[in-house]
Amino acid sequence: MFKKKYSSLKLIGVFAGIFLSFSLNTPEVHACSCFVNGTAKELESSDAVFLGEVIEEKAVLPDPSKTKKPEEGKSHPPTHYEYTMKVEKSWKGVSGSTMTIGAGGGLGTCSYHRRLEPGQRLLIYADMRKSFYPILKPMLFLNNCSRTKTLDKGEIEAQYLDAIIANKDTKTIIRSLLDILTNEEMKNENRIEALDLIIETIRDKPDDLHEGTVRALVEATESSNTKIKIATIDAFSYPTRIFIGKTVIKKTLLQLLNDKDQTVRNAAAQALGDVANNRFLSREFVVNDPANIIAGENIFGTLVQEFEKVALKNWENKKLHERTISILGVSISKVAGSEEEKIKAAEILSRLMDRITDPHRRASIMKQLGYLGKYGIIAAPKLMQILKNTNDNSVKKNILSMLGNIKATKYLEDIKPFIKDKNCSVVQGAILAVHRIDSKNFPEFLKNNAMQEIKKRFDDCAFEILFVVTILGSDATAMKPFIIEKLKTMDDHSWQKSTLEYAVEALR
């Protein structure tokens, strides 16, 4: 029915998927950070690609009738689900009329946790994987890092797959997608899907990007349809190098800072932070214009001027105001190039820490302060104060990460006690922060101080602690004897056995 293929997985990639998928410790929500291939590459790398309808869901392990709800802040076993699918169309790897796929319990992936419902029609990309449970045989699994989606969000992609199978060249496909994007009679959902596919295709084959495509995308930012305009602006922020430093796009985005619609101005400011990102402009892969002065206008100075103008005003819509100043602050930090600009960016972000109440935006600001390195140290006292007073575990973890990134040596002794925090993600953040600040003395600290707490908390925090092992490698050697002893107690029904095996390998 399908060709077997076993992917070779790098340890950090394996544990990044495992950790990020389960560190939130809530069954309903799972975060995952990963790189999603474009359609052509995903078709090539997947073991099976097909359109199918969900017939039945079955929870295999652990037994739902015997599984207790996990306690707050603790790791918990993944549920291995199996879905029976009616196959409507196959592009690769499926020959029968039905197919069984796994979800939720796949090892080495950002496991797919969205529950499927009978009757749902999906465009599915699946890979052969082992389960977290060694007793189960490898099978086709869904994962969050694939292009799997419900058919209503993949109508154009299904046509794209047909074009690939028909051996149509990339430039022809892009022209067809541009026709959909610019067709005012098409549904917005289809036009935006076409836009996403254009960007992904160009990312995977940058040599096929020609000026005509760039002009068409720039023209789409002039659309009277605000949704299409914003979607196109957002596309310039796509995680790819193709637009970084491109003068015509930077110029377009600068002009859009004067748009009458605030949401458009915000999208333009956010995209400028990525297209003119100074952390990337000096890299050798940037073949476009690296300068951040367009027609005599300094992008950093323009964004700072816009920030100061907006920050001084009191808006009736407090949420939009907060969103606007946080977007501008983050973009300012990204385009900062000179030492003077980085100092100014750190000062602006530090000011925002007092004004932003939304936890996700505060986390984004903390992240940017971390990227500013030594320049972000200005915010360390304020961050330490928040860390000691907050009950939000996500905020704690983000602050610990940032304090580690800026090497806040002054607060090292204040950070160490968080290794005893009740939340596993905070424990993980504290261990990594101590290592980043004082890597030289970390092995001794781990052996003489932290190991006692790690042993005590291991059963509750297995994912988080083992993720630390894969990051630290030889610096975590003090944990090896303990992990080997734990491994001896595991049987093939345990979801921890495979992760422990990977950890031992990481310490070799």
DANOR-V418481 format. One record per residue. N is the residue number from 1. OMEGA is omega in degrees with one decimal (NA if undefined). Layout:
N_OMEGA + N_OMEGA
//
This chain:
1_176.8 + 2_-179.3 + 3_178.7 + 4_176.5 + 5_179.7 + 6_-177.5 + 7_171.9 + 8_-172.1 + 9_175.1 + 10_-172.6 + 11_-176.8 + 12_177.0 + 13_178.8 + 14_-174.8 + 15_175.2 + 16_178.3 + 17_-178.7 + 18_-174.5 + 19_-175.6 + 20_-179.4 + 21_-170.8 + 22_-172.3 + 23_-179.7 + 24_174.4 + 25_172.9 + 26_-175.3 + 27_-171.7 + 28_-171.9 + 29_179.2 + 30_178.7 + 31_179.3 + 32_178.2 + 33_-176.2 + 34_-179.8 + 35_-179.2 + 36_179.1 + 37_168.7 + 38_-173.4 + 39_-176.9 + 40_179.7 + 41_179.6 + 42_176.4 + 43_-178.7 + 44_-172.7 + 45_-177.5 + 46_176.1 + 47_179.9 + 48_176.6 + 49_-176.9 + 50_173.4 + 51_-175.9 + 52_177.0 + 53_-179.6 + 54_177.6 + 55_-173.7 + 56_174.3 + 57_177.2 + 58_174.2 + 59_-173.0 + 60_179.3 + 61_-12.9 + 62_-178.7 + 63_-176.6 + 64_-177.7 + 65_-177.9 + 66_-175.3 + 67_177.0 + 68_175.4 + 69_-176.9 + 70_177.7 + 71_-179.7 + 72_174.3 + 73_-176.7 + 74_173.7 + 75_176.9 + 76_-174.9 + 77_176.6 + 78_176.2 + 79_177.3 + 80_177.1 + 81_171.3 + 82_-177.7 + 83_172.7 + 84_-175.3 + 85_168.8 + 86_-175.8 + 87_179.3 + 88_-179.6 + 89_179.9 + 90_173.3 + 91_-178.7 + 92_164.4 + 93_-178.8 + 94_-179.0 + 95_-177.5 + 96_-179.1 + 97_175.4 + 98_-176.4 + 99_174.0 + 100_179.1 + 101_179.5 + 102_177.2 + 103_173.6 + 104_-174.8 + 105_-177.4 + 106_-179.3 + 107_174.6 + 108_178.8 + 109_164.2 + 110_-167.4 + 111_-176.2 + 112_-173.1 + 113_177.7 + 114_-178.5 + 115_177.0 + 116_-177.3 + 117_176.3 + 118_-179.0 + 119_177.8 + 120_174.9 + 121_-174.4 + 122_168.4 + 123_-167.6 + 124_170.3 + 125_-175.2 + 126_-179.8 + 127_171.9 + 128_179.9 + 129_167.3 + 130_174.5 + 131_170.3 + 132_-176.1 + 133_-175.0 + 134_-177.8 + 135_-179.2 + 136_179.3 + 137_174.1 + 138_179.3 + 139_175.5 + 140_-179.2 + 141_166.6 + 142_171.0 + 143_-174.8 + 144_-177.9 + 145_176.6 + 146_-178.8 + 147_-178.9 + 148_-178.2 + 149_174.5 + 150_-172.2 + 151_-179.7 + 152_176.9 + 153_-176.9 + 154_-178.8 + 155_-178.9 + 156_179.8 + 157_177.0 + 158_176.8 + 159_178.2 + 160_177.8 + 161_176.3 + 162_-178.8 + 163_178.4 + 164_179.7 + 165_178.9 + 166_176.7 + 167_174.4 + 168_-176.4 + 169_-173.7 + 170_-177.7 + 171_177.5 + 172_179.3 + 173_-180.0 + 174_179.4 + 175_178.5 + 176_179.1 + 177_176.8 + 178_177.5 + 179_178.4 + 180_-178.9 + 181_-174.7 + 182_-179.3 + 183_-176.1 + 184_-178.2 + 185_179.4 + 186_175.5 + 187_178.6 + 188_-178.1 + 189_179.2 + 190_-179.8 + 191_179.5 + 192_175.9 + 193_176.8 + 194_178.1 + 195_179.1 + 196_-179.4 + 197_176.3 + 198_-177.1 + 199_-179.5 + 200_179.2 + 201_178.8 + 202_178.9 + 203_-177.2 + 204_179.4 + 205_-175.5 + 206_178.9 + 207_179.6 + 208_175.2 + 209_178.1 + 210_-173.7 + 211_178.6 + 212_178.5 + 213_178.9 + 214_179.4 + 215_-179.7 + 216_179.3 + 217_177.5 + 218_178.9 + 219_178.9 + 220_176.8 + 221_178.0 + 222_-177.6 + 223_175.4 + 224_177.0 + 225_-173.7 + 226_179.8 + 227_179.7 + 228_178.9 + 229_-178.1 + 230_178.9 + 231_179.2 + 232_176.8 + 233_179.6 + 234_-179.0 + 235_178.4 + 236_177.2 + 237_-177.5 + 238_-176.7 + 239_179.8 + 240_-175.8 + 241_-168.2 + 242_-176.7 + 243_-177.0 + 244_176.4 + 245_-176.5 + 246_-170.9 + 247_-176.3 + 248_179.7 + 249_177.2 + 250_178.9 + 251_178.7 + 252_-178.6 + 253_175.7 + 254_178.8 + 255_-178.5 + 256_173.7 + 257_179.6 + 258_179.7 + 259_-178.5 + 260_-178.4 + 261_-177.0 + 262_179.7 + 263_175.7 + 264_178.9 + 265_178.5 + 266_179.4 + 267_179.7 + 268_179.1 + 269_179.8 + 270_179.6 + 271_177.5 + 272_179.0 + 273_-180.0 + 274_-178.2 + 275_-179.3 + 276_-176.3 + 277_-175.8 + 278_176.3 + 279_-177.8 + 280_-173.4 + 281_-178.5 + 282_-178.6 + 283_-175.8 + 284_-179.1 + 285_-180.0 + 286_-177.9 + 287_179.2 + 288_-178.4 + 289_-177.7 + 290_-175.4 + 291_176.8 + 292_173.0 + 293_-176.5 + 294_179.7 + 295_177.6 + 296_-177.9 + 297_179.8 + 298_-175.3 + 299_179.2 + 300_-179.0 + 301_179.8 + 302_179.7 + 303_177.8 + 304_179.3 + 305_178.8 + 306_179.3 + 307_-177.5 + 308_179.4 + 309_-177.7 + 310_-174.6 + 311_-176.8 + 312_-176.0 + 313_172.2 + 314_-178.0 + 315_174.9 + 316_177.7 + 317_-174.9 + 318_-178.8 + 319_179.1 + 320_178.5 + 321_179.3 + 322_178.2 + 323_-176.7 + 324_-177.1 + 325_178.8 + 326_176.6 + 327_-180.0 + 328_-179.8 + 329_179.6 + 330_180.0 + 331_176.5 + 332_-179.0 + 333_-179.1 + 334_-175.5 + 335_179.3 + 336_-177.4 + 337_-178.0 + 338_178.3 + 339_179.2 + 340_179.9 + 341_-179.7 + 342_176.6 + 343_178.7 + 344_179.5 + 345_179.3 + 346_179.4 + 347_178.8 + 348_179.3 + 349_178.1 + 350_176.5 + 351_-177.9 + 352_179.3 + 353_179.6 + 354_-171.4 + 355_-175.4 + 356_-179.1 + 357_-179.5 + 358_-174.7 + 359_-179.5 + 360_178.8 + 361_176.0 + 362_178.4 + 363_178.3 + 364_178.9 + 365_176.9 + 366_-179.9 + 367_180.0 + 368_175.0 + 369_176.8 + 370_179.4 + 371_178.9 + 372_175.2 + 373_-175.0 + 374_-179.8 + 375_179.6 + 376_-176.7 + 377_179.3 + 378_-176.6 + 379_-174.1 + 380_-179.6 + 381_-179.1 + 382_-179.7 + 383_178.9 + 384_177.7 + 385_178.1 + 386_-178.2 + 387_-176.6 + 388_-173.3 + 389_-176.3 + 390_172.2 + 391_-178.7 + 392_-175.4 + 393_177.1 + 394_177.5 + 395_178.8 + 396_-176.8 + 397_179.9 + 398_179.4 + 399_178.1 + 400_177.9 + 401_-179.7 + 402_178.8 + 403_175.2 + 404_-178.0 + 405_-179.3 + 406_178.7 + 407_-178.5 + 408_-175.7 + 409_-177.2 + 410_-174.4 + 411_-177.2 + 412_-177.9 + 413_176.8 + 414_-178.2 + 415_-174.1 + 416_-179.2 + 417_-179.3 + 418_172.9 + 419_178.0 + 420_-178.7 + 421_-179.4 + 422_-176.8 + 423_-175.4 + 424_179.6 + 425_177.3 + 426_176.2 + 427_179.0 + 428_179.8 + 429_-179.4 + 430_179.5 + 431_-179.2 + 432_179.2 + 433_178.1 + 434_179.7 + 435_-178.9 + 436_-177.8 + 437_-175.0 + 438_-177.0 + 439_-178.3 + 440_-176.6 + 441_-175.9 + 442_-178.9 + 443_179.3 + 444_177.5 + 445_-179.9 + 446_-176.4 + 447_-171.3 + 448_-174.7 + 449_-170.7 + 450_-173.3 + 451_-179.6 + 452_179.5 + 453_179.2 + 454_178.2 + 455_-178.4 + 456_-173.2 + 457_-169.7 + 458_-176.6 + 459_178.0 + 460_-170.4 + 461_-173.7 + 462_-178.2 + 463_-175.1 + 464_-178.8 + 465_179.9 + 466_174.0 + 467_177.5 + 468_-179.8 + 469_-177.7 + 470_178.0 + 471_-173.2 + 472_178.0 + 473_-174.7 + 474_178.1 + 475_178.7 + 476_-177.0 + 477_-179.5 + 478_-178.7 + 479_-171.3 + 480_-179.1 + 481_-179.7 + 482_-178.9 + 483_178.6 + 484_178.6 + 485_178.1 + 486_-178.3 + 487_-179.2 + 488_-177.0 + 489_-174.0 + 490_173.0 + 491_-173.8 + 492_175.5 + 493_-175.4 + 494_177.9 + 495_-178.5 + 496_-172.5 + 497_-178.1 + 498_-179.8 + 499_176.8 + 500_178.3 + 501_178.3 + 502_179.6 + 503_177.8 + 504_179.7 + 505_-179.9 + 506_-177.1 + 507_179.8 + 508_NA
//
